[in-house]
Amino acid sequence: EYLPDHRTTASGPLPNPQSAEPPNKKVLAYLIQVVPKSQQAQSGSKCHKVSDQPKLAPVEPPLGAYSAHVDEKGRLKLPVTFKEYLESLEDGRLFVTTTDKRIAKLYPISVWKQNLKHLAELALEHPLLAKSMSITARHYGEDGRLDTGGRVMLPTNLRRMLNLEGQEVWMDAAPEGCINIYSKAEYEAQLRNAEGLLEEANVAATRKGF
């Protein structure tokens, strides 16, 4: 015997599930086709924007020699050209040291890692020479970074040994990217030696097409 369903709620009788109308099949088919396409279009536009972002061109090491200053706390204030060069590197870490106890050097970490490979190769033929350079570099060296003011802290052992605190220094860059830091006395001595060979050097360079 059939008995009507008298279930109710506070808002009224519950609908009979058997009497609910099925959803329109055409509407469902349209949604199935359109929604994925719209999602693909949105995701595609996002990827397109990322790929169109311009990449910064790498900055080459400076070609000239520049004067700079080390303050009383041992912070080297870099000239703008050196600051821009270091800021353009993907990895901003530095290794600050010396290998000859005459010239301080700022090595971008990628350059220093390459030097460690060269020292390993040198150790196969001349282990004592490689060990000498390695020990010296570790003793006077520290990891460093360029701060927001464009300064780099020089290691205490290094700056005191080279008498750089509160002094004027000179800087230039090697082609591989290492930055050399000379005390004023060291730079002027090298400059005098270079000037003594200028005439002979120019003749030889001219023969090579300079």
C-alpha positions in Angstrom: 0.0 0.0 0.0 1.3 3.4 -0.9 1.8 5.9 1.9 2.6 9.5 1.1 5.9 10.9 2.6 4.9 13.5 5.3 8.5 14.4 6.3 8.8 18.1 6.9 11.4 20.7 8.0 11.0 24.1 9.6 10.9 25.7 6.2 8.4 23.3 4.8 8.0 19.8 3.4 11.1 18.0 2.0 11.1 17.5 -1.8 10.5 14.0 -3.0 13.8 12.8 -4.6 11.9 10.7 -7.1 10.0 13.8 -8.3 13.2 16.0 -8.8 13.7 16.9 -12.5 17.0 15.6 -14.0 19.5 18.4 -15.0 19.5 19.5 -18.5 21.9 17.3 -20.5 22.8 20.1 -22.9 23.8 22.4 -20.1 26.1 19.7 -18.6 27.7 19.0 -21.9 28.4 22.7 -22.5 30.0 23.1 -19.0 32.2 20.0 -19.6 33.6 21.6 -22.8 33.9 25.2 -21.8 35.3 25.0 -18.2 38.5 23.1 -19.1 39.1 25.4 -22.1 38.8 28.5 -19.9 41.2 27.0 -17.3 43.7 26.1 -20.1 43.5 29.7 -21.4 44.2 31.2 -18.0 47.1 28.8 -17.3 48.5 29.4 -20.7 48.5 33.2 -20.3 50.3 32.9 -16.9 53.1 30.8 -18.5 53.3 33.3 -21.4 53.9 36.2 -19.0 56.7 34.4 -17.1 58.5 33.5 -20.3 58.3 37.2 -21.5 60.1 38.6 -18.5 63.4 40.2 -19.6 66.7 38.8 -18.3 69.4 41.1 -16.9 72.5 41.2 -18.9 75.6 40.2 -17.0 78.0 43.0 -16.1 81.7 42.5 -17.1 84.5 43.2 -14.6 85.7 46.8 -14.7 88.7 47.5 -16.9 90.3 50.4 -15.1 92.1 50.9 -11.8 90.1 52.8 -9.1 91.0 54.3 -5.8 88.9 53.4 -2.8 88.9 53.6 1.0 88.9 51.2 3.9 87.4 52.6 7.1 88.6 52.1 10.6 86.3 49.1 11.0 87.8 47.4 8.0 85.0 48.0 5.6 86.0 48.5 2.0 83.7 51.0 0.2 83.5 49.8 -3.4 83.5 52.2 -6.4 80.2 52.1 -8.3 81.5 50.0 -11.2 82.7 47.2 -8.9 79.5 47.3 -6.9 77.4 46.9 -10.1 79.6 44.1 -11.2 79.2 42.1 -8.0 75.5 42.8 -7.8 75.0 41.3 -11.3 76.4 37.9 -10.2 73.9 35.1 -9.6 75.6 34.1 -6.4 76.5 37.1 -4.2 78.9 35.2 -1.9 82.5 36.3 -1.8 85.8 34.8 -0.5 88.1 37.6 0.7 91.8 36.5 1.1 95.3 36.7 -0.2 97.6 34.1 -1.7 100.9 36.1 -1.8 100.6 38.3 1.4 101.0 41.4 -0.9 97.6 41.8 -2.5 94.1 41.3 -1.0 91.6 39.7 -3.3 87.8 39.6 -3.6 86.8 36.3 -5.2 83.3 35.7 -6.4 82.5 32.3 -4.9 82.2 30.7 -8.4 85.8 31.9 -9.2 87.2 30.7 -5.9 85.6 27.3 -6.4 87.3 27.1 -9.8 90.6 28.0 -8.1 90.2 25.2 -5.6 90.1 22.8 -8.6 93.3 24.4 -10.0 95.0 23.9 -6.6 93.9 20.2 -6.6 95.6 19.8 -9.9 98.7 21.6 -8.7 98.8 19.3 -5.7 99.3 16.3 -8.0 102.6 17.7 -9.2 103.7 20.0 -6.4 101.8 19.2 -3.2 103.9 21.4 -1.0 103.3 24.5 -3.2 99.6 23.8 -3.3 99.5 23.3 0.4 101.3 26.6 1.0 98.8 28.6 -1.0 95.8 26.7 0.5 97.0 27.3 4.1 97.7 31.0 3.4 94.3 31.6 1.8 92.5 29.9 4.7 94.4 31.8 7.4 93.8 35.2 6.0 90.5 34.5 4.3 86.8 34.8 5.3 83.5 34.5 3.5 81.9 37.9 2.7 79.1 39.7 1.0 78.4 43.1 -0.3 76.2 45.0 2.2 73.4 47.5 1.3 75.9 50.4 1.5 78.1 48.9 -1.2 80.8 47.8 1.3 82.7 44.6 2.0 84.2 43.7 5.3 87.9 42.7 5.0 89.0 39.9 7.4 90.9 41.2 10.5 94.0 39.1 9.9 94.2 40.3 6.3 93.7 44.0 6.7 96.1 44.2 9.6 98.8 42.3 7.9 98.5 44.5 4.8 98.0 47.7 6.9 94.7 48.6 5.2 92.6 49.9 8.1 91.7 53.5 7.6 93.8 53.7 4.4 93.4 54.6 0.8 93.7 51.5 -1.5 93.7 50.9 -5.2 91.5 48.3 -7.0 91.4 46.5 -10.4 89.9 43.4 -11.7 91.4 40.3 -13.4 89.8 39.0 -16.6 88.4 35.9 -14.7 86.5 38.1 -12.3 88.7 38.4 -9.2 89.1 41.9 -7.7 92.6 42.9 -6.6 93.0 45.3 -3.6 96.4 47.0 -3.3 97.7 49.1 -0.5 98.8 52.5 -1.7 102.5 51.6 -1.2 102.2 48.3 -3.2 100.3 50.0 -6.0 102.7 52.8 -6.4 105.7 50.3 -6.4 104.0 48.3 -9.2 103.3 51.5 -11.1 106.9 52.6 -11.0 108.1 49.2 -12.2 105.6 49.3 -15.1 106.7 52.8 -16.1 110.3 51.7 -16.3 109.5 49.1 -19.0 107.0 51.3 -21.0 109.2 52.1 -24.0 110.3 48.5 -24.5 106.7 47.2 -23.9 105.2 49.5 -26.5 107.7 48.5 -29.2 107.0 44.8 -28.5 103.2 45.3 -28.4 103.3 47.2 -31.7 104.9 44.3 -33.4 102.0 42.1 -32.2 99.5 44.5 -33.8 98.6 46.5 -30.7 
